[in-house]
Amino acid sequence: MPSGFGLLSTIAMQFALLSLFAIGGATTAVPEIHRQAVELHHWMTDRQFSELFAISQAAPGPNVVIVTLIGLQAGGILGGLVATLAMCVPSCALAYAAFRVFDRFKGERWQIAVHAGLLPVTVGLVGASALVVARAADHDWTMLAITLATAALAYWTKVTPLIALALAAALGFAGLV
Amino acid sequence: MFEKAVGSAPPTLADLFLGFARISISGFGGVLAWSRRLLVDEKRWMSASEFNELYALCQFLPGPNVVNLSVMFGARLYGLRGAVVAFLGLLSPAVALMLAIGTLYTRYGELPRLRGILAGLAAAAAGLIIATAARIAEPLLRRRPKPAHVIAALSFIAIGVMHYPLPWVLALLVPLSIAVAWAESS
């Protein structure tokens, strides 16, 4: 594993590229982040990845902070900052540019087609995120049950997901997980 | 695009920073709802329809949606300066918190007392993302079988099961999917 400047520039390049491919937000990028951080660069284990993802979900703030945690685990505080900036700056620059031109094309046929065309790809990607994270997190039937119960609670009720996270943490603390 | 102010005086740069910083620290369970509450309901910096329009544009662009929203909202008021200030307001509190918690995790994450808690949290967080996936898949699945379903399945398998690199998968599927949507729109 490279260290120092080499590591930081790897982190910067990975996330800057990912920034432009994360259609529909940070959640669709989760499988690619997992592929890079666990499979390719071995910055962390599957278990650590799933735990960092959980921390990012439990914390306030935009969900892009998963990238901060991954960068931190890979390359310390500086790694966390570099990863966050790399993930945000390219897409923000695009947003800044787009905000000036977009209005002119509103409602045109190609724009509607782009929007409609991105949706099914995004749906598949978020599904893939769910699969990747669940496989990294769940190692036995109890954990799978917690995952499915949380999914059902979040999908069919309006209670805040923090309750599910707190219950699961309590089960874990009691030694049941 | 956003000429009309909605009521109250336009925010200063300091207001902008503090407003987005508040969104950042109160944004449990999704920052979007909190952004809407603060920008539209509380501060009246924009109308509900302006917000929807801006958010739709952000979803259209790559990258973290709410971060893009902060940049565009700041740019609309103060150009580049506003974009940078809103961006820093939204990110710095959340990132500082994550750096602190992440450092604690690196140091103490392997302690036996914490193992169970973290494992429980991880299992529940996986459930949350399954619910998100179900929610965004729903409008697509309601329609009768269509090429869009095949594309969603291909994207799921290529990334979730085969673990192919994202740029390659998108380079193939996005143009294909847009072409299908284009053909269907005629």
Interface residues (C-beta under 8 A of the other chain):
Chain A: L17 L18 S19 L20 F21 A22 I23 G24 G25 A26 T27 A29 V30 P31 E32 R35 E39 R47 Q48 S50 E51 L52 F53 A54 I55 S56 Q57 A58 A59 P60 G61 P62 N63 V64 V65 T68 L69 L72 Q73 I77 G80 L81 T84 M87 C88 P90 S91 C92 L94 A95 Y96 A98 F99 F102 D103 R109 W110 I112 A113 V114 H115 A116 G117 L118 L119 P120 V121 T122 V123 G124 L125 V126 G127 A128 S129 A130 L131 V132 V133 A134 A136 A137 D138 H139 M143 L144 I146 T147 L148 A149 T150 A151 A152 L153 A154 Y155 T160 P161 L162 A164 L165 L167 A168 A169 A170 L171 G172 F173 A174 G175 L176 V177
Chain B: M1 S24 I25 S26 G27 F28 G29 G30 V31 L57 C58 Q59 F60 L61 P62 G63 P64 N65 V66 V67 N68 V71 M72 A75 R76 L80 A83 F87 L90 L91 P93 A94 V95 L97 M98 L99 I101 G102 T103 Y105 T106 G109 R113 R115 G116 I117 L118 A119 G120 L121 A122 A123 A124 A125 A126 G127 L128 I129 I130 A131 T132 A133 A134 R135 I136 A137 L140 A148 H149 I151 A152 A153 L154 S155 F156 I157 A158 I159 G160 V161 H163 P165 L166 P167 L170 L173 V174 S177 I178 A179 V180 A181 W182 E184 S185
